């Protein structure tokens, strides 16, 4: 029992620590993470802005793994370029050191359990008694904060020479022990999927004298390589640039770690020189300083080499095979660091792509109206058949993706947004059907050699142009919440299209009454109706954007 009791306490304390960190990170991400992740997805090309964004986001959500997974996902979706991702990755690596500072400053200066339990209680009642989702998420984050320190308190009690000294008391400072500690850091961090959690463990062990300063430093350096596991997993099956982004993350940590190991003694001396109190300083503060100095120096050295890192990654990972595929696939990958917001942003990009395809289909209507000849059929009939099939695939895949996203932990606001996105995808598919049908009507009129009066076809052009304006309006605003003013603009466009359609149909009916070609006039009316339906689809999307 003397052996089993501390081992079980270690497992329990570690579980509290890990779950507390996850609960805190999830709570923050659900309350403020959506805005932070969207800030990442629209990052500018300025490397310093990207660095600062990655740093701030990671400090807030307390997880460099989550940040790098988001970056890889955004690069894969085309929301972020490979070059833009480099600065964010560097910033995320600095931001992750905040956890070590929280642990070292708050964890060992007073009895943790004295405030950890009350903090957990406050968070629980905040999450359960106040129905507003933002308070519930914030309450979960506070609960996680309390659990984190409860776990840390348990680790501090169990990681003592009396309890686990027989297992963990390692005081070596030779090359062999340093390398052993380094590889332990890699393996344990990769298994835990959290360098922050492992840093807390190392700090606790060092503070209680179970490991030496040199060994703690080696373990901390090793954890920086182990922490890349999330980015590596997120990059599996992604585009070449997404894999390159993960590779740059690995190179950043490996390069800095190798340099630190080569100049190990000098590096430790620098850390002690920068830490108040030097060699006599609190070892917990010293380890936190080491973590921060390591990340900061690596960034200072490598940030000016951003272009070189990108080129090196491009040399190591070849471009994707440039094949025009008629098969659309939207993979739903679930990783431990994935969030609903990441999937929503990914789906939004897919919807924007779908809007572009439909817009290109619509453009072929005007070409057909102005150039009704055999060349039009040769150039566009098969292309439109393929485009219609591709949009159908997008409709199926994106809808399936969004339904799976609904199964994740999401807020009521996110659920409403996803429902609106599903409606938009349905309308885009209906719009593609109307575009395709209109184009096929034009093709049929050419094949049947139907004659239309020149003025009739000319009347269609401003009508088509009005619908085009509406479609371009949708294209510009496809993933934004429409204001009341913009919805009013959409209403005016819809009313203008309806009025135009009535005039065109009235003229066509008068020609029918006067003995015009029945088949030609009915086809003309059908074209007018189909084009008007596209305007209806646009207005329905506008309403969904307003309500989502």
N, C-alpha and C positions, 0 to 999 in steps of 0.2 A: 504493500500500500504506500510506503514511503516513496517509491518510484512512480507508481501509477497516479497518485494524487497530483503532483506538480505537472505531469504530462497532460492530464485531463484539464487542469486549470489553464495550461498554456493553450490548448486547443480552443477552450471556451473564450479566453481573452482575445485570442487571434480572430475568432469568429465575430466577436463583438466589434473589434477594431475594423475589420474588413466590411462588415455589414453597415456599421456606422458611417464609414467613408462613402459607401455606395448610396445610402439613404440621404446623406448630406448632399452629395453630388447630384443625385436624381431630383431632390427637392429644389435645389438651386436652378437646375436646368429646366424643370417644369414651370418655375415661377418667372425666371428671367432668361433662361437659356435660349428660348426661341429668338428673341431679339439679338442675342449674342451670336447665335449660329447664322442668322441672316446677315449680320455684320460681316461674318467670315465669308459668306457666299458672294458678297458684292465688293470684296476687298479691292483696293486700287493697286496699280502696278508699282507704287512707291515702296521700296523695300523696308524703309524705316516705319512707315504707317503699318505695313503688314506685320513687322516685328512687334510693334506696340499692340496691335490688335490681338495677335496670338498670345502675347504675354498677359494682357488684361483678361481675355476670355478664359485662359487656363487658370489664372489666379482665382477667378470667381467660381468656376465649376469644379476646381480642385482635381483636375484629371488631365494630364497631358495625353494620356491614351485616348480619351474621348475627343480631344482637340485634333489629334493627328488622324484618327479615324474619320472625323468630319472632313478634314482637308483632303484625304485620299478619295472620299466619296464625292466631294465637290469637283475635284480634278477629273474624276471618272465621268461625271455628269456634264463636264464642259462649263461649269459655273465659275471655275477658277483655273488659271493657266498654271503650268508647271513652274514658271518663274515666280509667279505670285505666291505659290505655296511655300517656297523656300523660306521667305521671311516669317511667315506664320509659324512654320515648324520651329525655327530658331527661337521665336518668342515663346512658344509653348514650352520649350525645354527650360527656359529661364523661369517661366511662370509656375512650373511644377515644384519648384524649390520652396514655395510658400508653406506647404504642409510641414516640412521639416522645421521651419521657423516657428510655426504655431505649436508644434509638439515640444520643441526645446525651450520655448519661452514660457508657455503655460503649463507644460506637463510635469515639471520637476521643481517648481518654485514654491508650491503649496500642495496640500492634499487634494488630489483631483476629485475624488469621490464626494468631497464636501459640496461641490457645485454641479458635478456631472448628473447626479440623480435629479436635483431640482430643475436643471435645464431640460432634461429629457421629459419631465412631467409637464413643464410649460409648453414644450413643443407638442406633446400629445394632445393636451386639451385645446391648444390653438388649432390643431389639425382636425379635431373631432367636433368641437363645439361651434366653430365658425364655419358656416356652409360655403362661404365664398372661396372659390378654388385657389385664388392667389394666396390666401391666408393658410389654406390647407397645405399647399406646397411649401410655404415658408415654415409652417409648423413641422413638416417632415424633415426639412433641412436642419431645424433646431434639434429635433429628436436624434438625427444622425450625428450632430455635433456632440450631444450628450453621450451617445453610445460609443463614439470614437474615444472619448476620454475615459469612459468606463472600461473599455478594452485596454486602453493604455495603462490605466491604474492596475488592472489585473496583470498585465505584462510586467509592470514595475515590481509587483509583489512576487511574481513567480521567477523572473529573471534575476535571481540572487545566488550567490555562491552556495548558500545553504540549501536552496530548492533544486536548482538545475546546474550547479557548479560542476557536477560529475559529467555533464553532457556538453556544456557550452564553454567551459572555462578555457579559452584559447588565448594565450598571451604572446605568441611568437611574433617576431618582427623580421625574420629572415626572408630571403627571396621565396623559398618554398611556401611558407605560411602566407605570404602576401598573395601569391598566385592562387593558393587554395581558397583564400577569402574572396579573391576576385571572381573565381568561377562559382563559388557559392552564391555570390551576389547576382550573377547572371541567371543561374538556374532557379533560385527561389523567387526572384522578381518575375521571371517568365511564368512560373507556376501560379503566382498570386495575381498576375496581370496588373500590378500596381507598384511602381517604384516608391510612391509616397508611403504605402503601408510598410514596405520593407525598410524604408528610411526610419520610420517610427520604431521598428523592431531593433534596428542597429543602434539607434540613439539610446534606447532603453537598455540594451545589453552593455553598451559602453559606459553608460552612466552608473550602472551597478557593478562595473568592474569585471564583467565576464569576458570581455574582449579588449584588446589593447587599442590604442589610438591608431596605430599603423594598420591593424587588421580591420578596424571600423572604416578607415579611409579606403582600403582595398575593396571591401564589400560594397561601399557606396559607389565606387567607380564601376564595379561590375554590374550594379543594378541599373546603371544608365544604358548598358547594352541590352540587358534583359527586358527593359521597358519598351523596346522596339517591337516586341512580339505582336502588339495590337495592330500596329500599322502594317506589319507583314501579313497578318491574317486578313486585314481589310483589303489588301491589294490583290489577293488571289482571285483570278478570273476577271480582272478589270482591264482597262485600256493601258497602252504602253506608258502614257504620261502619268497615270495613277500609280503604276508600279514604280516608275522613276521617282515620284514624290516620296513613296515609302522608302526607296533605296537611299535617297538623300537624307532622310531621317536617320537611317541606319548609319550612313557614312559620317554624319555629324557626330553621333555618339561614339562610334568606333574610333574615329580620328582623334577626338579629344581625349578619349580614354587611353589610347596608345601613347600619346604625347605625355599625359599625366603619369603613366606607369614608367616610361623611359626616364623622366625627371622626377621620380617619385619623392625622393628626399627633399629636393629643392622645392617641389610643389607643396609639400607639407609645411616646410619652413615659411613659404609665402603665406599660406593660410594662417599659421600661428602668428605671423607678423601683422596680418590684417585683423585678427581677432583681439578685441580688448582683453588684456591680461596675458596674452601670449601663451606660453607653455603652461602657465598656471590658470588658464581660463577654464570655465565650465566646459567639459568635453562635449556636452550636448550642443552648446552654442558653436563649438569648434567644428563639429560635423556639419551643422547647418551652413556655416560659413564655407566649408569645403565644397559642399554641393553647389552653392551659389557662385563661388569663385570659378569652379570648374565650368559651369554652364556659361557664365558671362565671358570668360576668357575664350572658350571655344567659339562663341558667337562673334567676338571682336576679331578673332583670327579668320573665321570662315565667311562672315557676311560680305566682305569685299570680294571674296572669291565665288560669289553666288553664280555668276555666269559660267565660271569654270566647272562648278559642281553640276550645273544643268547639262553642260556639254559632256562631262564625264558620264553622267547617268544616261544620256542619249547614246553614247558609245557602247555602254554596257548592256542596255536594253534596246533592242532594235524596234523600229516603228512597226505598228500593226500592219498587217497585209491590207493594202488599199484595194479592197474589193467592194463593189457596189452590191450589197445584198438586198434581196427583196423580202427577206425574213426579218421581222422586228422582234426583238427580245428585250424585256425589261426584267432583270434578275432582282429578286428580293432576297438580299443577304442579311442574315441576322447575326450580329456579333454582340458580345457582352457590353461593348461601349456604344452601340447604336442607340439612337433615340428616335422617337416618332417624328420629331422636327426634322431630323436628317432625311428621313424617308419622304416627308411631305415636300421638302425643298427639291429632292430628287424627282418626285412626281411632277412638281410644278415645271421643272425644266422639260420633262417629257411632254407635258401639255403644251408648252410653248413650241416645241418641235412639231407637234401635231397641228397646231395652228398654222405654222409656216407651210406645212405640206398642203393643207386645205386652201390656204391663200394662193399657192402656186397653181392649184387646180382651178381656182376661180379665174385666175389671169387668162387661162386658155379659153374661157367663154368669150371675152372681148376679141381675142384673136380670131375665133371662129366666126363671130358676127361680121367682122371687117374683111376676113379672107375666106369666103365660102368656096373652097376649091378642093380638088383631089389631094393637093399637097398637104392641106390641113389634116386630112384623114391619115395620110402616110406618116406625118410627123407626130401626131398627138393621140390617135386612137389607142394604140397599144400602151403608150405611156400613161394615159389616163386610166386604162384598165388596171395596170400595175399599181398606180397611185391609189386607186379606190381599194384594192385588195390590201395595200400597205396600211391605209388608214383603218380598215377593219381590224387588222392585226393590232395596231396601236390601241384601238378602242378596247379590245379584249385584254391586252397585256396591262395597260395602265389601270383599267378598272379592277383587274385581279390584284394588282399591286396595292391599290388604295384600300381594297377590302382587307387585305392582309395587314396593312398599316393600322386599320381600325382595331385589330386584335391586340395591338400593343397598349401600353399604359398611356392614355391620352386624356387631355382635358375636354370639357364640354365644348369649349371654343374650337379646339382642334377637330372634334367630332363633327361639328357644324361645318367647318371649313372643308373637311374631307368629303362630306355629303355634297357640298356645293361643287367640289372638283369633279365628283362622279357625274353630276348633272351636266357640267360643262363638257366633259368628254362625250357624253351621249349627244349633246347638241352639235359638237364638232363632227361626230360621225354622221349625223343626219344632214349636216351641211355638206359633207363630202358626197353623200348620196344625191343631194339636189344639184351639186356641181356636175357630178358624173352624168346624171340624167339629162341635164341641160346640154352638155357637150354631145351626148349621144343623139339628142334631138337635132342638133346642128349637123352631125354626121349623117343622120337619116335624110335631112333636107337636101344635103349635097348628093347623096346616093340616088335619091328619088328625083333629082333635078327639079326641085320645087322652085317656083319663081316667086320672089317677094319684091314689092315695090321698094325702090331705093330709099324713099323717104321713111318707110316703115322700119328698115334696118337702122337708119340714122336716128330715129326716135329711140331705139333701144340703147344707143351709146350713152346718153346722159343718165338714163335709168340704171344701167350697169355701173356707171361711174359713181352714182349715189350709193349703191350697195357696196362698191369697192371702198368708199370712204368709211362706211360703217364697219366693214371687215378690217380695215387698217386701224380703226379705233379700237376694235377688240384685240388686234395683234399687239398694239402698244400697251394695253392695260390688262392683258390676259391673266397676270398673277398679282394684280393689285386690287385693293378694296376701293370700289368706286364711290366717290363722294356724291352727294345729292345733286350737285351741279353737273357732274359728268353723266349721271343717270338721266338728267333732264336733256342733255345733249343727245343721248342715245334715243330718248323718246321722240325728239324732234326729227332725227334721222329716220326712225321707224315710221312716223306719220308722213314724212316726205315720200318715202318709198311706197306706202299704201296709196297715197294720192296719185302718184305717178302711174302705179299699176292700174288703178281704176280708169284713168284717161286712156291708157294703151288698150285695155280690154274693150272700152267703149268704142274706140275707133275700129278695132278688129271686128266687133259685132256689126257695126254699120256696114262694113265691107261685105260681110257674110250676107246681110239682108239685100245688098245691091247685086248679089250674084257672083262674088269672088270665089276663088278656088277653095272649097270647103276644107280639104285636107291641109292645105298650106296655112289657112287662117286658124284652124284648130291647133296645129303644131305651134304656130306663133303665140297663141293664147297660153298654151301649155308652157312654153319657154318663159313667158312673162310671169306666170304663176310660180314656176320653179325658182326663178330669180328672186321673186318676192319672198318665197319661203326661206331663202338664205338670209334675207333681212330679218325675218322672224326669228331664225336661229340666233342671229347676232343679238337681238334684243333679249331673248331668253338668257343668253350668256351674260349680258349686262346686268340683268336682275340677279343672277346667281353671284356675280362679282360684288354687287351691292350688299347682298345678304350674308355673304361668307365672312 
